[in-house]
Amino acid sequence: QIQLVESGGGLVQAGDSLTLSCAVSGRSFTSYLGWFRQAPGKEREFIASLRWNSGKTEYKESLKGRFSVLGDNTEDTQYLQMNNLTLEDTAVYYCALKVSAYMGSHDRASDYDYWGQGTSVTVSL
């Protein structure tokens, strides 16, 4: 049984950094691990993905440079480092696994098969 557990969220101030963890268990074949977030009243938004067989990472263009996927495809715990946080980064953050083939998209929530419960990040002034 595949399980994902996010942790590391909390209340931080604007300009702070925070690192989230995603512990994965029970997986077999995995094509991508994705990071997403969902702010109140908004759709779930792609942040980054890790291609499991190569370790290649991809990012939403507007978050590139501030957000980084740490760890690699040899570990079952992955991390999302977030720097210089702003009020607009307030959201529930999720990690997810895509277990279907590598082909096709991997930057939409609907591409992913398994999800964690999410961890809340609140950024204040």
VMD Tcl script that draws the C-alpha trace (Angstrom):
set ca {
  {0.00 0.00 0.00}
  {1.50 3.28 -1.10}
  {1.56 6.02 1.48}
  {2.92 9.55 1.39}
  {3.31 11.66 4.49}
  {4.23 15.32 4.32}
  {5.66 17.21 7.24}
  {7.51 20.39 8.04}
  {4.81 22.97 7.53}
  {4.08 25.73 9.97}
  {3.84 29.44 10.56}
  {6.74 31.50 9.26}
  {7.46 35.13 8.52}
  {7.88 36.65 5.10}
  {11.44 36.21 3.93}
  {11.97 33.01 5.92}
  {12.92 29.63 4.51}
  {11.24 26.32 5.16}
  {11.92 22.74 4.13}
  {9.08 20.26 3.71}
  {9.49 16.48 3.80}
  {7.63 13.79 1.91}
  {8.09 10.26 3.24}
  {7.08 7.60 0.72}
  {6.41 3.99 1.60}
  {5.02 0.95 -0.16}
  {5.89 2.10 -3.62}
  {7.07 -0.08 -6.46}
  {7.26 1.51 -9.91}
  {7.20 5.28 -9.76}
  {7.59 7.58 -12.73}
  {7.33 10.97 -11.03}
  {7.08 12.52 -7.60}
  {5.33 15.84 -7.71}
  {4.97 18.76 -5.32}
  {1.80 20.82 -5.41}
  {0.11 23.44 -3.30}
  {-3.40 24.70 -2.85}
  {-4.22 28.10 -1.45}
  {-7.69 28.82 -0.03}
  {-10.20 29.23 -2.81}
  {-7.72 28.33 -5.53}
  {-6.96 25.28 -7.63}
  {-4.15 22.92 -6.81}
  {-0.97 24.31 -8.34}
  {2.08 22.50 -9.65}
  {5.36 23.40 -7.98}
  {7.94 20.83 -9.09}
  {8.49 17.26 -10.17}
  {11.22 14.66 -9.80}
  {11.58 12.07 -12.54}
  {12.32 8.92 -10.62}
  {14.53 7.04 -13.07}
  {16.88 9.95 -13.74}
  {16.54 12.33 -10.82}
  {15.73 15.16 -13.22}
  {13.73 17.96 -11.65}
  {11.39 20.45 -13.26}
  {9.80 23.53 -11.75}
  {6.98 25.91 -12.34}
  {8.72 28.80 -14.03}
  {7.57 31.44 -11.56}
  {8.91 29.44 -8.60}
  {12.23 28.44 -10.11}
  {15.12 29.75 -8.07}
  {13.16 30.03 -4.84}
  {11.94 26.44 -4.55}
  {14.20 23.41 -4.82}
  {13.61 19.66 -4.71}
  {16.26 18.12 -2.49}
  {17.18 14.49 -2.18}
  {17.31 12.17 -5.14}
  {15.68 9.13 -6.58}
  {17.60 6.76 -4.30}
  {15.81 7.97 -1.21}
  {12.25 7.41 -0.14}
  {12.12 10.74 1.63}
  {12.11 13.77 -0.59}
  {12.32 17.40 0.39}
  {11.09 20.71 -0.92}
  {13.17 23.66 0.14}
  {11.42 27.01 -0.04}
  {13.31 30.27 0.29}
  {12.31 33.91 0.66}
  {8.71 33.02 1.41}
  {5.99 35.55 0.68}
  {2.37 35.89 1.75}
  {1.38 34.37 -1.59}
  {3.10 31.12 -0.62}
  {0.51 30.47 2.08}
  {-1.14 27.17 1.14}
  {-1.46 23.50 1.92}
  {1.47 21.70 0.33}
  {1.19 18.18 -1.07}
  {3.47 15.56 -2.50}
  {2.15 13.00 -4.93}
  {3.25 9.97 -6.94}
  {2.59 9.17 -10.56}
  {2.85 5.41 -11.06}
  {1.83 5.23 -14.68}
  {4.26 5.36 -17.60}
  {6.75 8.16 -18.05}
  {5.02 9.40 -21.17}
  {2.48 12.15 -20.91}
  {2.30 15.21 -18.73}
  {3.41 15.39 -15.14}
  {2.57 18.92 -14.13}
  {-1.14 18.53 -13.52}
  {-2.77 17.24 -10.37}
  {-4.77 14.79 -12.47}
  {-1.53 13.13 -13.67}
  {-0.84 11.79 -10.17}
  {-2.22 8.67 -8.57}
  {-1.35 8.89 -4.88}
  {-1.38 11.88 -2.56}
  {-0.30 12.73 0.93}
  {-2.57 14.48 3.39}
  {-0.80 17.78 2.97}
  {1.05 20.08 5.33}
  {-0.02 23.65 5.93}
  {2.31 26.59 5.42}
  {1.25 30.03 6.61}
  {3.40 33.04 5.85}
  {2.84 36.19 7.89}
  {4.30 39.67 7.80}
}
mol new
graphics top color blue
foreach p $ca { graphics top sphere $p radius 0.5 }
foreach p [lrange $ca 0 end-1] q [lrange $ca 1 end] { graphics top cylinder $p $q radius 0.2 }
display resetview
